[in-house]
Amino acid sequence: GGIHKTINGGVTFRPIFENQEVYSIGALAIAPSDNEVLWVGTGEGDPRNSASFGNGVYRSIDGGESWKHLGLPDTERIKRIRVHPTDPDTAYVCALGHAWGPNEERGVFQTTDGGKNWQKILYIDKDTACSDLDMDPQNPRILYAGMWTHRRKPWTFSTGGGQTALYQSKDGGATWKKLTTGLPRTEMDRIGVAVSRSNPNTVYMVTETKNEGVLFRSDDRGTSWRAVNFDPNINFRPFYYSDIRVDPTNPERVYSL
């Protein structure tokens, strides 16, 4: 558990997040403009029935030597953190919230002052989480957020449907639009989203539908979409994962967990 750091190319590692109140990590982000600034979201981001919980967000400004707890304690599970490419104090948190019951501290949160203050900038309802979040690397005002309705229970779980949908902001999170053109018309399961670093016009979304597709692609920064793969094996347990990645130099090479 926790986070380990290497300074010699992976020959040895040492723990750098071992004296906090929690050890479960859902998200780790390094500020692109200052690699000494690390952001951590605690709590497992893939809520199986045995998933551990966290107590919010931590940040280090000295490469992990020391940490400060920055709040959002009732998020319990954080899946993703994205940091502004030129401002290490501006970050966005994608929070799953409680897995076993409703709560208000879930959705997308923003800070512009290094975590001293937070704004909840995308919230649907107390049963709908943020399952993934990505940022346009060339225009950080453009954000994509997957919102996901789910609930774990001791004997079963519900996942997808409800208010599950993909959203986009073009003003840094001040306003959001639900994306629909070319996306499934029927219920979707948990959403994963990834922007191509080498060509941000290209964005991928992974989900599960009954018969409308699994992997979707946009080549106009989210304006329109098309299904490009229908094989359920590339996302066969979407309620646990739905993670998608794009090769940073090749928008045609995609990885699914």
N, C-alpha and C positions, 0 to 999 in steps of 0.2 A: 504494500500500500504506500500512499504518499507520492512524493516526487523525488527523483534522484538526478544528480547533475554530474557531468563528466567535463574535464578540462584537458583531457589528453586523448581525444579521438575515440573514446569508448573503451579504452583499456581498463579503466577503473571508474566506478561511480560512487558517489557518496550521497546520503539523504540530505535534502534541504528543506523538507516540510514534514518534520517529525515531532515537533513540540507544540502543535496546535490542538484545539479542542476536538477536532475531527480529523480523520485520515482519508476519507473517501473523496476522490477527485473525479469530477465530471468534465471539467474544461480547463485547459491551460493555454494561455495566449502570451506571446512575446510581442511587445510593442515594436512595430516595424522601424520606427525612427529612433529607438533607444533600446538595445537588447539587454540592458540592465533592468528594464521595467517588465516585470512578470505579473500577469493577472491570473488568478485561480478561482474557478467556480467549484464549490464543494458539493458532494452528493452525487451518486452514480447517475449518469445521464441516460441509462438504458434500464427502465424500471421493471425488471423481472420481480417475481414475488419475494425474492431474497435480497433485493437491492438495498444498499446502505444509504443513509441520509447524511446531509451536510448542514452547515449553518450559515451559508451565504458566500460572500466574496472576500478574497484576500488579495493584497498586492505587495510586491517587493520592488524597491527601487535600487537595490544593490545586488541584483543577480541571484536572489534567493537566500542571501545571508541572514536577512531579517524580514519579517512579515507584519503587515497591519491588517486587522479585520475591518472591513468596510461596510458591513451591514447586509441587508436583505436576508435576515436570518430565517425567515419563514418560507423561503423558496424551496428548501429541503433538497432539491435536485436541480443542478444547472448543467445543461447540455453543451452550450457553446458560448464563447466570448469572442467578440471581434473588436479590435482596437483601431482607431483612426490611423491612417498611414503616416501622417506627419505630426500628430498631436498625441503623445503618450498618455495624456490625462483624459482623453475622450474615449469612452468604451461603451459597448452595447452588450447586454447580458440576456441570453435566451434561457428562461427559467421554466422548468417543468412543473414546479409546485408539488403539492402532496400527491402521492400515488394512490393512497388509500382513502382519500376523502377530499371534499371541496376546500378551496382556500383562495384568498384574494391575491396573495403575493406570487403571481405567476404571469407569464407573458414576456414582453420585451421591456427592458429597463435601460436607461441611458444616464451616464454621468459625463459632465464636461469639466469637472474639477478634481479629477483623481479619486473619485469615490466618496468625497465628503457629502455630496448630495446626489440623490437619485430621482429620476422621473420615470413613472410607468407610462411608456409611450405607445404600447400596443397591448390592449387587454380586451378579451372577448367576453368571457364569463368565468365563474369560479371552477368550472369543470374542464376548461380548455387551456392547454399548455402551449408554450413555444417549444417545438420539437427540433428546429434547426434555424440557423441564421447565417447569412453571408452578406458581404459588402463588395461593391464594385471597386476594384483596386485603383482604377483610374479616376473614378468619381465617387468618393465616399459618401456623398449625399444619397446615393442609390443603395437601398437595402432590400433584402429579400428575407421573409420570415415565414416558416411553416408553422401553422397553428393546428393543434391536434387535441381532439376531445377523447379522453380516456379515463378509465377507472380500474384499479385493482381491487379485488375482493378476496377473502380467504379461499373461496371455493371456485372462483371464476374471474374473468375480467372482461371489460368492454373496451374496444379500441376502434378508432375511426368513426366516420359518419359525423353526426352532430354538427359542430361548427368547424370541422377540419377543412382547411383551405390554405392556399398560398397567397401571401400579401406582399406588396411592394410599396416602398416609400421612395420619393424622389427629392425629399427635402430634409434628409437627415433624421427621419423619424417623426417629424411634426405631424404629418398626415400620412395615411395608408390607404391603398386601394386593393381590393380583392381581385386577383387575377383569374380570368375565366376563359379567355379566347384560346380555344384549342385544348384546354384542360378538361378532365373528365366531368361529365354532367351528372354522373351518379356518385355514390359515396366513395371517398378515398380513405385510406388508412394513413398512418403516421408518415409525415413528409420529411424528406431530406433534400437539401438544396445546395448547389455549388456553382460559383461563378468561375469561368475560365480566367486565369491570371494573364495569359498571353493575348487573349481576345475576349474582353468582357462583354461583347455583344452576345456571346454564347453562354447560356446558363442551362444547367441540368436540374431536373427535379425527379426524385425517385419516390414511389409510393406503392400501394397495392389497390387494384380495382377488380371488380368482378370480370370485366371483359373489355375494358377500354385502354389497357396498357399498364406498364410498370415504370418505364423510363421515358421521360418527356424532355424535349429540348426546345429552347428558344434561341434564335439567332438575331433578335432585334431588342435585346435587353429587356425581355419579359413581356413585350407587347403582345406577341402571339406565340403559340406553342404547338408542337406536334408530337405524337407518340412515336418513339424510335425503337422500342423493344417491348415485347409482350411476354417474355419468359419469366415466370414467377420465381425461378431459381436464383435470379440475381438479387431478389429481395424477399427471401422466403420466410423471414420472421420479422416483418416490418414493425411490429409492436415492440421489439427489442432494439432494433438498429435503424434501418432506413438511412444509412450513411453513404454518401456519394462523394467522390473526389475526382478532380480533373488534373491531369499532368500540367505542371506550371508552364511548360514550354510548348505543349501540343494539345489544342482544344479537342482533338479527335480521340485522345486516349483517356478513357474514363475507368475508374475503379469503384466497385461496390463491395462493401463489407458483407 
